[in-house]
Amino acid sequence: MSDFPALKRRDFLCELQQRRAWLRGCFLAGLACAAFQFCDVRAQSAPAARQQNVGDAPTVALPLAKDLSGKLTHKDVRQAIKKVADWQLNRAQEDFDQDWTYAALYAGFMAVPDAAGGEKYRAAMVEMGKKFNWQPGPRLAHADDLAIGQTYVGLYQRYHDAAMLAPIRARMDAVMELPDDKAKPLWWWCDALFMAPPVLAKLATITGDRKYLDFMDREWWITSNLLYDSKAHLYFRDATFLEKHEANGSGLFWSRGNGWVMAGMVRVLAEMPQDYSSRPKYVAQFQQMAAEIASIQGSDGLWRPGLLNPSAYPLPENSGSAFYVYALAYGVNNGLLDRAHYLPIIEKAWAGLVSHIFEDGRFGCIQPIGAAPGDYSATASYVFGTGAFLLAGSEVDRLAR
């Protein structure tokens, strides 16, 4: 994800504030060496030098899986989860990275049910954390570099190893010391609502300190007030999209971006106390978005890259579609959405997702890294889309018969 143009250059004072806060946070965690490794101003810009193998799109035709079914039974759901997870783990493990692309995959691995081999994937996540010394990415406040913290914190909740928690907590403490600037929102692109807010919500749960939730809450609604269209009940990708339109005249709402938002929202709600003052606002926004997404579901059960002009896009976009399945299934499982209404929508969507799994376990029809609807092939597979599929499978398994 590229930096918003207005944020490419920050004034010198802001840079000093960021570096001081980062150094102070690292010192508190006993990580002074890591702080000096990343304190250069250039580390705050887009990590162009951090290249990783996040996926590909073979040009040859591939056979689709014949041993899978889209039925909502535990056996069928778990078989699909395991097939995709095994393929992706074997393919990607050597290239594990601290970036957002892999962070979404890690979240998916963490969610795999034990009955589908979850312990195997969690063990791989422990090794990943050790590889990076439990550090988030180099940019102090950039949500893309904080998303990996969801896995670190999730592993801490399971294994209670302080080393897993200290660096990400120190980083978030440092981020919260930065001055607010409503002209330059911290989370200026909608995908960021999946990246950073769940980390803060989990920290609030673990520590019992609501300062993490309060900070998250304030920043969430700054972003929402800027990017959420209260009539369309969808998020614009960022402020540059507010006046953009599809060829049919509708607003340009990117499917994947809205999928990230809904997934982030349910991950926040999973940690948010029932009595938290603004929880009803999150629930209301989630229900609005769910109703809109359900109303524009494609005949194949999936969603196109441009949500309000589906006929312009020949293929479904499966990273966004999988995140919708994850969020909708979570909503039904946790009483936020009406089961009778949404279950058929989820069943149809899950069957659609499974129909894009290839014989070797590749999960296809995933748009490459981008910021708007774009072109891709049926074989295109990228780690963040696989992560979305595994998250979807984890919630669908709870619905399954």
Secondary structure, 3 states (H helix, E strand, C coil): CCCCHHHCCCCHHHHHHHHHHHHHHHHHCCCHHHHHHHCCHHHHCCCCCCCCCCEECCCCCCCECCCCCCCCCHHHHHHHHHHHHHHHHHHHHHHCCCCHHHHHHHHHHHHCCHHHCHHHHHHHHHHHHHHCCCCCCCCCCCHHHCCCHHHHHHHHHHHCCHHHHHHHHHHHHHHHCCCCCCCCCCCCCCCHHHHCHHHHHHHHHHHCCCHHHHHHHHHHHHHHHHHEECCCCEECCCHHHCCCECCCCCECCEHHHHHHHHHHHHHHHCCCCCCCCCHHHHHHHHHHHHHHHHHCCCCCCCCCCECCCHHHCCCCCHHHHHHHHHHHHHHHHCCCCCHHHHHHHHHHHHHHHHCCEECCCCECCCCCCCCCCCCCCCCCEEHHHHHHHHHHHHHHHHHCC
